[in-house]
Amino acid sequence: MKTAITGGAGFIGSHLVQYLLAAGDEVTALDNLSTGRLENLRDVIGHPRFHFVEGDILDRSAVDKVAVGATRVFHLAAAVGVNLIVEHPLESLRTNIHGTEVVLDSVLANGASLLLASTSEIYGKNTSDRLSEEADRILGSTLKSRWTYAAAKGIDEAFAHAYWREFGLRVAIVRLFNTVGPRQTGRYGMVVPRLVKQAIAGEPLTVYGDGKQTRCFSYVGDIVPAITGISEKTSAYGNAYNLGGSHEVSILALAERIVELLGSDSDIRFVPYQEAYADGYEDMRRRVPDNSKARELVGFDPQTTLDQIIRSVAADYRPNGKPDPVQWKGTMVAN
Ligand code: NAD
């Protein structure tokens, strides 16, 4: 298969590149290297079936360059991370809304199928026990820039759905819930790499608010095979699928586990949200996925434990350490 991946030099994108090359695809990655890094692709640069295009999804000619001749496109390029969104709301909105529209239009014109990466953020402050794909969205004020990411990704989904309904674009949507693993950077607000880095450096682990807010972290090695599987199901077109971890943990418990597991001397320090973020930040207390739709479609059953996730992220951060190879938890696709 000929596959194009926008955001292919990013955290998830670079793992997807490796997974699909191993499955036999010809893979082209498009990335503007804003939050992504060529370093993430060091193991595949020079691979005979891998091509890299440095370019922006806001540039139609750059997107066409990778979409022409592609069988399928994975659209992962986005402005991601609370810090980035709060500090650069306008640029983030442009990338996440206009950029996606450019990709949708190009993919339609070039006859490929599309997998759109969306996010659990679209559920906003809905703290229900298990968020199904039909769950209501509860977003904060439009004047709080934190919600612009959720708003933009919601528009992306609506755009994708409209392209499917009106033009028959073969597009499926995945909603990722806090995916973590090696190569994720803590620079833009991702909590696991940030806390792991602090623990390794012997610095206090900074927990925002009271630390009782919970999340369900999932491992990139569980997520990438599921994304790929969904992209190959015709029944997924016009649909959205949650992909999240199966274990709910508070951020305080996460910090404590990181300290214990890594044998760190670090303390835990509580930081008020107002101190941690610029104006416009608001957190949600809880976010728990109902993964049953993806389980039925592709057998999604994330098995990687929190301890395994912490260890794999830590291996990536140890000075002079070698990152552990990602273990793919799912059926390897064969083209
Ligand atoms: P990432 O920041 O590592 O990857 C995004 C990539 O897109 C980067 O390589 C960046 O350089 C590139 N990019 C940004 N703007 C671009 C532009 N205008 N043109 C071309 N490339 C551009 O983040 P990630 O965690 O790998 O996220 C990948 C996708 O998954 C995103 O769409 C994100 O919204 C979604 N997602 C991720 C998570 C998570 O927990 N990591 C959760 C929900 C959704």
Residues whose N, C-alpha, C, O or C-beta is under 5 A from the ligand:
A	BS01	NAD	G7 A9 G10 F11 I12 G13 L30 D31 N32 L33 S34 T35 G36 R37 G55 D56 I57 L58 H75 L76 A77 A78 A79 V80 T95 A117 S118 T119 S120 L176 F177 N178 T179
